[in-house]
Amino acid sequence: MRKLVQVFETISEWTGKVTMWFSLFLVLMLTWEVFMRYGLGRPTIYSYEISTMMGVTIAAGGLAFAHKYHAHVRVDVLWKNLSPKGKAIADVIGAFLFFFPFVSVIVYISGKWALRSLLEHEILTQTYLYPPAWPIRTVMMLGFFLFIPQGVAKLIRDVYLIAKGEQI
């Protein structure tokens, strides 16, 4: 089990580090757009579309990484007062009731969306760039898909804590 958790968390770590580079690219691209627009008076036609794609990539690609480091928002009115074992029990219940069903549905729907986009040769029409839509739709599906192994790793850690009374 430890090896499986380690593999899943390594994948989450790797995707998070790759996603961080998209954040840098987004900042540099928007800085370039501001310079072009206000410095030279020649705005680009691609900045809106590309920045939206980068934002989706950052959000979807960072899901598993954020989950690994407990960086997601948590409504912890009751949770914060629980013991570590109680928190693990609450997290296991939440995983089965909310996390896995919700993320599975999103992966399924976004997968259908990406496939339909590819088959129909859908293009994004917010600007005059007209990029194909399937790459960003696939990135979104992949980000949510990679969220599942990190959820499994968290579940294994919680079940181990409940059963053995210690961290894995």
SERO-4910 file (N, C-alpha, C, O; in steps of 0.05 Angstrom, whole numbers):
BEGIN
 pado doro    nc1    nc2    nc3   cac1   cac2   cac3    cc1    cc2    cc3    oc1    oc2    oc3
  Met    A     16    -24      0      0      0      0     17     25      0     11     45    -13
  Arg    A     39     24     15     57     48     16     67     55    -12     69     78    -19
  Lys    A     74     34    -27     85     38    -53     64     51    -72     71     69    -87
  Leu    A     40     41    -70     18     52    -86     13     82    -79     10     99    -97
  Val    A     12     88    -54      9    116    -45     32    133    -56     28    155    -65
  Gln    A     57    122    -54     80    137    -63     79    142    -93     85    164   -103
  Val    A     70    122   -109     68    125   -138     47    147   -144     52    165   -160
  Phe    A     23    145   -132      2    165   -137     11    193   -129      5    212   -143
  Glu    A     24    195   -106     33    222    -98     56    233   -114     59    257   -117
  Thr    A     72    215   -125     93    224   -144     80    235   -170     90    255   -180
  Ile    A     60    222   -179     45    232   -203     34    259   -197     36    277   -213
  Ser    A     21    263   -173     10    288   -166     31    310   -164     27    333   -172
  Glu    A     54    303   -152     76    321   -150     86    330   -177     91    353   -182
  Trp    A     89    311   -195     99    316   -222     80    334   -237     88    353   -250
  Thr    A     54    328   -236     35    345   -250     34    373   -239     31    392   -254
  Gly    A     37    375   -213     38    402   -200     62    418   -210     59    442   -215
  Lys    A     85    405   -211    109    419   -220    107    427   -249    117    449   -257
  Val    A     96    410   -266     92    417   -294     72    441   -296     77    459   -312
  Thr    A     51    440   -281     31    461   -282     42    488   -273     34    509   -283
  Met    A     61    488   -254     73    513   -245     86    528   -268     86    553   -268
  Trp    A     97    514   -288    109    527   -311     88    541   -328     94    561   -340
  Phe    A     64    530   -329     42    544   -343     35    570   -330     27    589   -343
  Ser    A     38    571   -303     33    596   -289     53    617   -298     46    640   -302
  Leu    A     78    610   -299     99    628   -308     94    637   -337     96    661   -344
  Phe    A     87    618   -354     80    625   -382     57    645   -384     58    663   -400
  Leu    A     37    640   -367     13    658   -367     21    687   -359     13    706   -372
  Val    A     37    689   -338     46    716   -329     63    729   -351     58    753   -357
  Leu    A     81    715   -363     97    727   -384     81    735   -408     85    756   -420
  Met    A     62    718   -416     45    724   -439     27    749   -434     24    766   -451
  Leu    A     16    751   -410     -1    774   -404     16    799   -401      6    821   -407
  Thr    A     40    796   -391     58    820   -390     64    829   -418     64    853   -424
  Trp    A     69    810   -436     73    817   -465     49    831   -476     51    851   -490
  Glu    A     25    821   -470      0    833   -480     -3    861   -470    -10    879   -486
  Val    A      2    866   -445      0    893   -434     20    912   -448     13    934   -455
  Phe    A     44    903   -452     64    919   -466     55    925   -495     56    947   -504
  Met    A     46    904   -509     36    908   -536     12    927   -538     11    944   -555
  Arg    A     -6    924   -520    -31    939   -520    -26    969   -512    -35    987   -526
  Tyr    A    -13    973   -489    -10   1000   -479     16   1013   -486     18   1037   -487
  Gly    A     37    997   -490     63   1009   -498     65   1015   -527     75   1036   -535
  Leu    A     56    996   -544     58    999   -572     31   1005   -586     31   1011   -610
  Gly    A     10   1002   -572    -17   1007   -584    -25    985   -604    -40    991   -622
  Arg    A    -13    961   -601    -19    939   -620    -27    914   -605    -10    896   -602
  Pro    A    -51    912   -595    -59    889   -579    -58    863   -596    -62    864   -621
  Thr    A    -53    841   -583    -52    816   -598    -80    804   -600    -98    810   -585
  Ile    A    -83    786   -620   -109    774   -623   -111    748   -607   -133    736   -605
  Tyr    A    -89    739   -597    -89    712   -584    -89    713   -554    -93    692   -541
  Ser    A    -84    735   -541    -80    735   -512   -104    726   -496   -101    711   -477
  Tyr    A   -128    734   -503   -152    725   -488   -155    695   -489   -158    682   -469
  Glu    A   -154    684   -513   -158    655   -517   -136    639   -503   -142    619   -489
  Ile    A   -112    647   -507    -89    632   -496    -89    634   -465    -84    615   -451
  Ser    A    -95    658   -455    -95    661   -426   -118    645   -413   -115    634   -391
  Thr    A   -140    642   -427   -162    625   -417   -153    596   -416   -158    582   -397
  Met    A   -140    588   -438   -130    560   -439   -109    555   -417   -110    533   -405
  Met    A    -92    574   -412    -72    571   -391    -85    570   -364    -77    554   -346
  Gly    A   -106    586   -360   -120    585   -334   -133    558   -329   -132    548   -307
  Val    A   -145    547   -350   -157    520   -348   -136    499   -342   -140    482   -325
  Thr    A   -113    502   -355    -91    483   -351    -81    484   -323    -76    464   -310
  Ile    A    -78    509   -312    -68    513   -285    -88    501   -265    -80    487   -246
  Ala    A   -113    507   -269   -134    498   -250   -136    468   -250   -136    455   -229
  Ala    A   -139    456   -274   -143    427   -276   -117    412   -269   -118    391   -256
  Gly    A    -95    422   -278    -69    409   -273    -61    410   -244    -45    393   -235
  Gly    A    -70    430   -230    -62    433   -202    -80    420   -182    -75    421   -158
  Leu    A   -102    407   -191   -121    395   -172   -108    374   -154   -110    376   -130
  Ala    A    -95    355   -166    -83    333   -150    -60    343   -132    -58    335   -109
  Phe    A    -44    362   -142    -23    374   -127    -34    388   -102    -24    385    -80
  Ala    A    -55    404   -107    -67    418    -84    -80    399    -64    -78    404    -40
  His    A    -91    377    -74   -103    358    -56    -82    344    -39    -86    338    -16
  Lys    A    -59    339    -52    -37    326    -37    -28    342    -13    -22    331      8
  Tyr    A    -28    369    -16    -19    386      5    -41    399     21    -37    418     35
  His    A    -65    388     18    -89    397     33    -94    427     29   -100    442     48
  Ala    A    -90    436      4    -93    465     -2   -121    472    -12   -126    496    -18
  His    A   -139    453    -13   -166    459    -22   -182    472      1   -175    468     25
  Val    A   -202    486     -6   -219    498     15   -235    476     29   -246    458     16
  Arg    A   -236    478     55   -251    458     71   -269    473     90   -261    492    104
  Val    A   -294    465     91   -313    476    110   -309    459    136   -319    437    138
  Asp    A   -294    470    154   -286    454    177   -299    464    204   -285    466    224
  Val    A   -324    469    203   -338    477    227   -336    455    248   -329    461    271
  Leu    A   -341    431    241   -339    408    259   -313    394    256   -302    384    276
  Trp    A   -302    392    232   -279    376    226   -255    385    242   -239    368    251
  Lys    A   -251    411    246   -227    421    260   -226    412    289   -204    411    301
  Asn    A   -249    405    301   -250    397    329   -247    367    333   -246    357    355
  Leu    A   -245    352    311   -242    323    312   -213    314    317   -194    329    312
  Ser    A   -210    290    328   -184    279    332   -173    271    304   -189    270    285
  Pro    A   -148    264    301   -138    255    275   -153    231    264   -158    229    240
  Lys    A   -160    213    282   -175    189    273   -204    198    264   -214    188    245
  Gly    A   -216    216    279   -242    226    272   -242    241    245   -260    239    229
  Lys    A   -220    256    241   -217    270    215   -215    250    192   -226    254    171
  Ala    A   -200    229    197   -197    208    177   -223    195    171   -229    189    147
  Ile    A   -239    189    191   -266    177    187   -283    196    171   -297    188    152
  Ala    A   -283    222    178   -299    241    163   -290    243    134   -306    246    116
  Asp    A   -264    242    130   -253    244    103   -260    219     86   -265    221     62
  Val    A   -260    196     99   -268    171     84   -297    173     76   -304    166     54
  Ile    A   -314    181     94   -343    184     88   -346    204     66   -361    199     47
  Gly    A   -333    227     68   -335    247     47   -324    238     20   -335    245      0
  Ala    A   -303    222     21   -292    211     -4   -313    194    -19   -316    197    -43
  Phe    A   -326    176     -4   -345    159    -17   -372    173    -24   -384    166    -44
  Leu    A   -380    192     -8   -405    206    -13   -402    228    -34   -420    232    -50
  Phe    A   -380    242    -34   -377    265    -51   -354    264    -71   -358    267    -95
  Phe    A   -330    260    -61   -306    262    -78   -307    243   -102   -307    253   -125
  Phe    A   -307    217    -97   -306    198   -119   -330    200   -138   -326    200   -163
  Pro    A   -354    202   -128   -377    205   -148   -375    231   -164   -378    230   -188
  Phe    A   -369    253   -151   -367    279   -164   -345    279   -185   -350    287   -208
  Val    A   -321    271   -177   -299    272   -196   -303    252   -219   -296    258   -242
  Ser    A   -314    229   -213   -319    209   -234   -339    220   -255   -335    217   -279
  Val    A   -360    234   -246   -379    245   -264   -365    267   -281   -370    269   -305
  Ile    A   -349    284   -269   -335    305   -284   -316    293   -304   -315    303   -327
  Val    A   -302    272   -297   -284    259   -317   -300    248   -340   -292    251   -363
  Tyr    A   -322    235   -334   -338    223   -355   -349    245   -374   -347    242   -398
  Ile    A   -361    265   -362   -373    287   -379   -351    302   -394   -355    307   -418
  Ser    A   -329    308   -382   -308    323   -396   -295    305   -417   -286    315   -438
  Gly    A   -294    279   -412   -283    260   -433   -301    260   -457   -292    260   -480
  Lys    A   -328    259   -452   -347    260   -475   -344    286   -490   -345    287   -514
  Trp    A   -341    308   -474   -339    334   -486   -314    336   -503   -315    347   -525
  Ala    A   -291    326   -494   -266    327   -509   -268    310   -534   -259    318   -555
  Leu    A   -280    286   -532   -283    268   -555   -301    281   -576   -294    280   -600
  Arg    A   -323    292   -567   -341    305   -586   -328    328   -600   -331    332   -624
  Ser    A   -312    343   -585   -298    366   -596   -278    357   -617   -275    370   -638
  Leu    A   -264    335   -612   -245    324   -632   -259    314   -657   -251    320   -679
  Leu    A   -281    299   -653   -295    287   -676   -309    308   -693   -311    304   -717
  Glu    A   -319    329   -680   -333    349   -695   -315    372   -704   -325    392   -716
  His    A   -289    370   -699   -270    391   -706   -279    419   -695   -278    439   -709
  Glu    A   -287    419   -670   -296    443   -657   -273    463   -655   -250    456   -649
  Ile    A   -280    489   -659   -260    510   -655   -271    529   -634   -295    532   -631
  Leu    A   -253    543   -621   -260    564   -602   -263    590   -617   -245    598   -632
  Thr    A   -285    604   -612   -290    628   -629   -292    654   -613   -305    673   -622
  Gln    A   -279    655   -590   -280    679   -574   -264    702   -586   -269    725   -582
  Thr    A   -243    694   -601   -226    714   -615   -222    705   -644   -235    685   -652
  Tyr    A   -206    719   -658   -200    711   -686   -178    691   -689   -168    686   -711
  Leu    A   -169    680   -667   -148    659   -667   -159    633   -677   -146    619   -692
  Tyr    A   -183    625   -669   -197    601   -677   -181    575   -672   -177    560   -691
  Pro    A   -171    571   -648   -157    546   -643   -176    522   -640   -200    526   -634
  Pro    A   -166    498   -644   -183    475   -640   -190    473   -610   -173    480   -593
  Ala    A   -214    463   -604   -223    462   -576   -214    436   -562   -212    436   -537
  Trp    A   -209    415   -577   -204    389   -564   -179    389   -546   -180    375   -526
  Pro    A   -157    403   -552   -134    402   -534   -141    412   -505   -134    399   -486
  Ile    A   -154    434   -503   -160    445   -477   -181    428   -463   -181    425   -438
  Arg    A   -200    418   -478   -220    400   -466   -207    374   -455   -215    364   -435
  Thr    A   -188    365   -470   -173    341   -461   -156    346   -437   -154    329   -419
  Val    A   -144    370   -436   -128    377   -412   -146    378   -388   -138    369   -366
  Met    A   -170    389   -391   -189    390   -368   -196    362   -359   -196    356   -335
  Met    A   -202    344   -377   -209    317   -370   -185    303   -357   -189    288   -337
  Leu    A   -161    307   -367   -138    294   -356   -132    304   -328   -124    289   -311
  Gly    A   -136    330   -324   -131    341   -297   -150    329   -276   -141    322   -254
  Phe    A   -175    326   -284   -194    314   -265   -189    284   -262   -192    272   -241
  Phe    A   -180    271   -284   -173    242   -283   -150    238   -264   -150    219   -248
  Leu    A   -130    255   -264   -107    253   -247   -113    260   -218    -97    255   -200
  Phe    A   -136    273   -214   -145    279   -187   -153    253   -172   -151    252   -148
  Ile    A   -163    234   -187   -173    209   -175   -151    193   -161   -155    185   -138
  Pro    A   -127    188   -173   -106    173   -159    -98    187   -133    -92    174   -113
  Gln    A    -97    214   -133    -90    228   -108   -112    224    -87   -106    222    -63
  Gly    A   -137    223    -96   -159    217    -78   -157    189    -66   -163    184    -43
  Val    A   -148    170    -83   -144    143    -74   -121    142    -53   -123    128    -33
  Ala    A   -100    156    -59    -77    157    -40    -86    169    -13    -79    158      8
  Lys    A   -102    190    -14   -112    202     11   -131    182     25   -129    179     50
  Leu    A   -147    168     10   -165    148     22   -149    126     35   -156    117     58
  Ile    A   -128    116     22   -111     95     34    -98    105     60    -98     91     80
  Arg    A    -88    129     59    -76    141     84    -97    142    106    -90    136    129
  Asp    A   -121    151    100   -142    154    120   -150    126    131   -153    123    156
  Val    A   -154    107    114   -162     80    123   -140     68    140   -146     55    160
  Tyr    A   -115     72    132    -93     61    148    -92     74    175    -88     60    195
  Leu    A    -97    100    177    -97    114    202   -120    104    220   -116    100    244
  Ile    A   -143     99    208   -166     88    223   -160     60    233   -165     54    257
  Ala    A   -148     43    216   -143     15    224   -119     12    242   -121     -3    262
  Lys    A    -98     26    237    -73     21    252    -67     43    273    -51     39    291
  Gly    A    -81     66    271    -77     87    290    -51    103    286    -42    118    303
  Glu    A    -39    100    262    -14    115    256    -15    122    226    -30    111    210
  Gln    A      2    142    220      4    151    192     19    131    175     37    117    184
  Ile    A     12    129    150     26    111    131     51    125    121     66    113    105
***
